[in-house]
Amino acid sequence: MYTMSPFAGKLLSDEEAIAKYNNEKQWGLLVSIDLGECDHQKISSKETITQFAIDLAKEIDMKRYGEPVVVFFGDEPKVQGYSLMQLIETSLISGHFAEDTDRAFVDVFSCKEFAPQKAAEYVKKYFGAKKMQYSISFRDI
């Protein structure tokens, strides 16, 4: 696995990431997006999170497989919040929304190319986050 993050060096642009994915015939592409200082109302709303899964799949040109699954759980305030799972025909969109700290953690994994930076920026804007970091991983064996 080859991973890039702000802590490991320069992130690739969307064009560079897609070229690497295609030219090296990688099996999958993963973007992990961490958000801070999110709009509390948005990350606390099952309806908003459900619609987000639908909207993000459309934004990155992925075909959803079934409806989003959004469940609230967590015994400790640190982890309490909604979790999301949206199957896509090429893999999965997932996320967890931590209400106590107004943070969100969203992953998009696909064996179909997509623009990871564009996806990260979309997620940041959707949840009104003031802080964001993301990493890109290429999956292969």
N, C-alpha and C positions, 0 to 999 in steps of 0.2 A: 504494500500500500504506500502510495506517495501522498503526503499531506502537506498543505501549505496553510499557514495562519500568520497573523501579525507577529506572533512570537517566534516563528520559524523562518522568517524572511518575507520578501516581497510576494504579495498575492498576485496571481496571474489575472490579466484582464479577461473579460468574457471571451473575447476573440482568441486569446492565447489558450485559455482553458478548453474551449471547444476544439481548437486545432490539436492540442495535446491529446484530448480524448479520442478524436477521430484518427489522427496520424499514427498514434501508438496502439490503436485498436483496443482501448481499455474496455473492460466489461461494464463498468458502472462509474457513475459520478455522484458524489455526495457533497452537499453543502450543509454545514452545521452553523446555525445562526443563533447567537446569544444576544438578547435584548435587555436593556436596563431602562429604568424610569419610564415604563410604559403607561399608557392611559389606563388607569385602574378600572374604569367602567368597561372598557373593551376586553381586557383580559379576564374579567369576571363575568362575562356574558356568554352563556352557552350558544345563544343565537348568533352572536358576532363571530365566535370561533367556528361554528358550523359553516356560516357563510364564507368565512375566510378560506376554509379548505376548498370550497367550490370555486371561489374567485382566484386563488393561487393556482389551482390546476389549470384554469383557463388562461391565466397570465403567462404561464410557462409552457403552454401547449401540451398538456398531459391529459389523457383520457381517464376519467375517474372510473373506478370499478366499485360500484355500490355507493352507498351514502356514507358521509363522515360519521365516525363514532366519537362522541364527546362525552366524557364521564368526569364527574367531580368526585375527588376523594383525597385522603391524606389525614392521618391522625395528628401530625405535628404541623404547626403553623408554617414552618420552613418549606414544607413540600405540599401543603394543601392548595388545591386548585384544580382546574380542568386539565385533562389530558386528551389529546386528539390523535386519531388514527384515520387516515384516508388512503385506502388502497388506490393505486393507479395501475394501469395495465403494464407499466414498466417497472413498478415497485411500490414506493410508499412515501407519503408525507406524514410526519408525526410531529407532535409538539407537547410541551408541558408549560402551563401558565401558573406561576407562583404568585398568588395574590398578596401574601404577606410582604413581599419585597418588590412587587410590581415588575417582575422579571419574566421573560419568556424564552423558551428554548425550542427552536424549530429545526427539524432536519428534513431535507429533501434528498431522496436517493432514487436514482433512475438509471436504467441501462439505455435510455434514450437521451441524447444530448439536450442540454438546456443551459442558459446563461446564469451561472451561479451568483455573480455580483448583482445582476438585475433582480434575481429572486430575493436576495438578501435585502436590497434597498426597498423592494415592494413590501416585504414583511415588516421592515422597520416603519415604513410610512403607515401601513395598515393599522398597526397597534400604537401609533403615536409615540414610539420610543425616542428618547433623547440620546441613548447610548446604544451602540451596536458593535459587535465584532463577529467575524465569521471565519470559518476555515473551509478549505476545499480538499477533498480526498478523491483520488482515483482508485478504483477497485479493480483488481485483476489478480490472477494467479499464474 
